[in-house]
Each structure stands twice: as structure tokens, then as C-alpha cells.
Amino acid sequence: MDPKMRWIVFFDESCSLCSRSIRFLAHADHRDHLRFAPLQGETAKQRDLSRYSSLTEGTMVVWRESDGATFLRSDSLLELFRALGGFWRSLLLLNILPYAYREST
């Protein structure tokens, strides 16, 4: 993986669970690949995240800088595992679960 690869994690700044998750991710990001921005902020507006009607309170969105891919819901979690690398990357095996099952819990 390119050492300069970056992801932006957009989060609901009014959600306390999201804020705690961001603190955890910042601590776990030993390779400095993640950047963080509120969904209500200017960076989210620049990426036109408002086009995703499924964004609800407490949502996290991951945007991959290299190709502009946007990940929502359980896909965003899987993409974060990819970004963190190491042990976390092994959790990508969860991708074998059907999307409908991952989203039902």
C-alpha cells in the first residue's frame, strides 16, 4: 500500500459514540493514513456528501483519496480496517458476509 495513501473519515460531530470512535481511530492509526472531518463541515460540502440520502444521525462515511471512492455503513468499517492495516486488515474477511446480513444487525 502506498505510504502516502489517505482516507478521510467523516463523522457526525454531535454523536458521542462517533467522537469516541474517532479518538480510537486516531490512536490506532499508527501509519498516519486517516484524516477526520465533521459531516457538517466544509470538507464534507466540498465532497458533496449531501447526495447520500441514507446519511442519518450517527453516521460515519469514509472517503478514499486515491480514487474518490465513498464508503457508507458497514462498507465504511471494512475500508477502515484496510486503512489501519496490520491486525485490522485481517478483519476484512467479514466482507464474505452478504451485505444484507452485515446491514441487518
C-alpha positions in Angstrom: 0.0 0.0 0.0 1.2 3.5 -0.9 2.6 5.1 2.3 1.1 8.4 1.2 -2.4 6.9 0.8 -5.1 8.9 2.7 -8.6 8.4 3.8 -11.0 11.0 5.3 -13.4 9.8 8.0 -16.4 12.0 8.1 -18.4 11.8 11.3 -21.4 13.3 13.0 -19.8 15.7 15.4 -23.0 15.8 17.6 -22.8 12.0 18.2 -20.8 11.0 21.3 -20.3 7.4 20.0 -18.8 8.9 16.8 -16.5 11.1 18.8 -15.2 8.2 20.9 -14.8 6.2 17.7 -12.7 9.0 16.1 -10.5 9.1 19.2 -10.0 5.3 19.0 -9.2 5.5 15.2 -6.7 8.4 15.7 -4.9 6.3 18.4 -5.0 3.1 16.2 -3.7 4.9 13.1 0.0 4.2 13.5 0.7 4.8 9.8 -1.0 8.2 9.7 -3.3 7.4 6.9 -6.5 8.8 8.4 -7.9 12.3 8.4 -11.0 13.3 10.2 -13.7 15.9 9.3 -17.3 16.5 10.6 -20.1 15.7 8.2 -21.5 19.2 8.9 -18.2 20.8 7.9 -16.7 22.4 4.8 -14.7 19.4 3.7 -17.9 17.3 3.6 -19.6 20.0 1.5 -16.7 20.0 -0.9 -17.0 16.2 -1.4 -20.8 16.7 -1.9 -21.7 14.1 0.7 -25.2 15.5 0.9 -26.1 13.5 -2.2 -26.3 10.4 0.0 -29.8 10.4 1.3 -29.1 7.5 3.6 -26.9 9.6 5.9 -28.6 9.7 9.3 -27.6 10.9 12.7 -24.6 9.0 14.0 -23.3 8.1 10.5 -19.7 7.7 9.6 -18.5 8.0 6.0 -15.1 7.0 4.7 -13.7 8.7 1.6 -10.6 7.2 -0.1 -8.4 10.0 -1.6 -6.7 7.9 -4.3 -9.8 7.3 -6.3 -12.5 9.3 -4.6 -14.5 6.2 -3.6 -17.0 6.7 -0.8 -18.0 4.1 1.7 -21.1 4.1 3.9 -22.4 1.9 6.7 -20.7 -1.5 7.1 -18.5 -0.8 4.0 -17.0 2.2 5.8 -15.9 -0.1 8.6 -14.3 -2.6 6.3 -12.5 0.3 4.5 -11.2 1.5 7.8 -9.8 -2.0 8.5 -8.0 -1.7 5.2 -6.6 1.7 6.0 -5.4 0.7 9.5 -3.6 -2.3 8.2 -1.8 -4.9 10.4 -4.2 -7.0 12.5 -7.1 -4.9 11.4 -6.7 -5.9 7.8 -7.4 -9.5 8.8 -11.0 -8.4 9.7 -11.6 -7.8 6.0 -12.7 -11.4 6.0 -16.0 -10.1 7.3 -16.6 -9.0 3.7 -17.6 -12.5 2.8 -20.8 -11.9 4.8 -23.6 -10.8 2.4 -24.2 -7.1 2.5 -27.8 -7.6 3.6 -26.7 -9.6 6.6 -24.0 -7.0 7.6 -26.6 -4.3 7.4 -29.3 -6.1 9.4 -27.5 -6.0 12.7 
